[in-house]
Amino acid sequence: MYNRHVNEEGTEMTKFTKENLIAEGKYLTYMPDGFNTPYKDRKFVARFRTAGIGSFATCLRKNFTVEEYFARMDAGESPLPIAQSKGYILPHIKRWIKEAGYPVTPAGKNAWWKAEMEKVEARNASSV
C-alpha cells in the first residue's frame, strides 16, 4: 500500500496522507480508507477552534506515523503538545515570529519569546 513504510526496527508503519487525514468542519479525522471508512473505524485526531487545520495536518504527514501519533494520544497526551514535540508552531505565532525577523524554527520561537518577555519586564519595571 502506498501509505506504508518500514521503520528502523523493521516494523511496518502507516503514514498520514491527504487521503486518510480528513478535515470535517473543525475536526481533523483519520480515515484509513478515506471517506469509504466505516464510521466506527474513523479516529479523532484534533479539534480546532479557528484556523490551523492545514498546517497541523502537514506537520502530521511530515513527522508522524499513524501508530506513533495514536500511541501518544492513547497515553494521554493532547494533540498540540504531540505536534509541538516535533517542531510544530501555531500559524499565528509563525506570523508573529516572521514579522519580528526571527527564523520560523523552534529556536527562533524561543528567541522571539525571550525578547517579548524582556519587553514585558521592561514595561512593568517602568510602570512601578
N, C-alpha and C positions, 0 to 999 in steps of 0.2 A: 504494500500500500504506500502511496506517495507521502503520507504524513508520519511515517515511522522511521526511526533511526536507532542505531545501536550505540549505547554509551560506553565509557571506558571499561566498565566491568563486564561488558558483553551482553547486557540486558537490553532487550528491545524496548524502546520508549516511543511515545506518541507525541508528535509536535502539535502545537496550536497552529491553525491555518485560518485564512479568511473564510474558508468554507465551513469550519467547525466552531468558530468563535463568532457568535451572532449577537448583534445588538437588537434588543426588543424594548423600545422605549427607553426608559432609564436603567434597564438591566442588561448586563452582559452575560450571556449564557453559553455553555459549552454543549454542543450537539454533535456527537461523533459522526452522524450521517447527515449533517446539515438539517434542513427543515423536515426531512424524512424521518428524523429520530423520534421515536415514541416519547410522549410527554414524560413518562416515568424514568426514561434514560437520560433526560436533559439535566445538566448540573448548573447551579447558580455559580457565577464567577465573581461578580461585583455589582453594586448598585451605585448610581451616580446622581447627585442632586442637580448638577448642572453639566456643563460640557466636560470633555475629557475622555470619553469612551474610546475614541480613535487612538490617542497616544498611549492609553493604558493597554489596549489590545495589541498595539505594535510592540510594546515592551514585553508582553507575554509571548508573542510569536518569536521574538528575537532571543529571549533569555530563559525561557522555561519550557519544560516538557509538561504535558498534562499530568503525568503521575507525580512529578515534583511539586507542582502548584497545589494539587488537591491533597497531597500528603500533608503539606503545611497548613492548608485550610482545616483539614481533619484534626490536626494537632492543636487547633485553637487560635491560630494566627488570623488576622484580618487581612483583606486584600491589599490595602495601601502599604502597610509595613512589608508585606511579602515582596511587592514590586520595588519598593524603595531599597530593599536589601541588594538589588542588582542595579542600582543607579537611577531608578525612575524618579523624575522630578515633575511635579504637577505643572500643567500648561501655564497657568497664570504666574507661577513662580519662575518658570523658564523665561517668560516675557520680562519680568522684573529684573532678572539676572542679566539678560541681554541689554536692557535699557541702561543698566548701571555699568556696562562694559566688562563684565566678568564672563569667563567661558562657561558654557552651559554643561557643566560636569558636576559631579558631587563635590569635588574640591572647590570649584568656582562657587557653588552654592554655599559652602561653608565660609569661604572668604567674604562673599556678599553678606551673609547673615551676621558675621562678626562685625563688619563695617556698619551695618544697620543698627546693631546693638550699641556700638560705640556712639553713634549719633543720638540714640535714645538716652544713653547715660549722660552725654554732654548736655542735652536739652534738660534733663532732670536736674543735673547739678547746677545749671544756670538759673533755674526757677526757684531754688531754695533760698 
